[in-house]
Amino acid sequence: MALHGKELSEDLKKRIVALHKDGLSYKKIAKTLKLSCSTVAKTIQKFNRTGSTQNRNRHGRPKMLSACAQHHIQRLSLGNRCMSAASIAAEVEGVGG
């Protein structure tokens, strides 16, 4: 079985869809490719929903600080390595970060 949390390669996803189109069941595809049945099912359902096996773009969490504020925090922490996180945060708030 594949490791939990790893993304499948595009080639493997296309093989799953091709085997499904050939008429194989989820269980047989899973056994053939040594994957879990739920992985096969989710891949095929995603293909049926979107018409593609490619992943959608991920945007991630929006940045909370500006580049200037990040640079200021970096200078503060490198200048005084004993400074606590609370005091750095208080100083950044004072600057307007």
C-alpha positions in Angstrom: 0.0 0.0 0.0 1.1 3.6 -0.6 2.1 5.7 2.3 -0.5 7.9 3.9 -0.5 11.5 2.8 1.7 11.1 -0.3 0.3 12.4 -3.6 -0.1 10.0 -6.4 1.9 10.6 -9.6 0.0 11.8 -12.7 0.9 8.5 -14.4 -0.6 6.4 -11.6 -3.8 8.5 -11.6 -4.1 8.0 -15.4 -3.6 4.3 -15.0 -6.4 4.1 -12.3 -8.8 6.0 -14.6 -7.8 3.8 -17.6 -8.4 0.6 -15.7 -11.8 1.9 -14.5 -12.8 2.7 -18.1 -11.8 -0.8 -19.0 -14.4 -2.1 -16.6 -12.4 -3.1 -13.5 -13.9 -2.6 -10.1 -12.4 -0.4 -7.4 -11.3 -3.4 -5.5 -9.5 -5.0 -8.5 -7.8 -1.8 -9.4 -6.6 -1.3 -5.8 -5.3 -4.9 -5.6 -3.5 -4.6 -9.0 -1.8 -1.3 -8.2 -1.3 -2.0 -4.4 -3.4 1.0 -3.3 -6.2 1.3 -0.9 -9.7 1.0 -2.3 -10.6 4.5 -1.0 -7.7 6.0 -2.8 -8.9 4.5 -6.1 -12.5 5.6 -5.4 -11.5 9.2 -4.6 -9.3 9.4 -7.7 -12.0 8.2 -10.0 -14.7 10.4 -8.3 -12.4 13.4 -8.7 -11.9 12.5 -12.4 -15.7 12.2 -12.9 -16.2 15.5 -11.2 -13.5 17.6 -12.9 -12.7 15.6 -16.0 -9.0 15.7 -15.1 -6.6 13.9 -12.8 -4.5 17.0 -12.1 -4.4 18.7 -8.7 -5.9 22.1 -8.4 -3.7 25.1 -7.5 -3.1 25.7 -3.8 -2.8 29.1 -2.5 -2.0 28.5 1.1 -2.6 30.7 4.1 -2.4 34.5 3.3 0.6 36.3 4.8 -0.1 38.3 7.9 2.9 40.5 7.9 4.4 42.8 5.2 7.9 42.1 3.9 9.0 45.2 5.8 7.7 43.9 9.1 9.3 40.5 8.4 12.6 42.1 7.8 12.2 44.2 11.0 11.5 41.1 13.0 14.5 39.3 11.5 16.8 42.3 12.3 15.5 42.5 15.9 16.0 38.7 16.6 19.5 38.6 15.0 20.5 41.8 16.8 19.5 40.6 20.3 19.2 36.8 20.5 18.0 36.9 24.1 14.9 39.0 23.2 11.6 37.2 23.9 8.9 36.6 21.3 6.6 38.8 23.4 9.0 41.8 23.4 9.6 41.4 19.7 5.8 41.4 19.0 5.4 44.5 21.2 8.1 46.3 19.3 6.7 45.3 15.9 3.3 46.5 17.0 4.8 49.8 18.0 6.4 50.2 14.5 3.1 49.5 12.8 3.7 46.0 11.4 
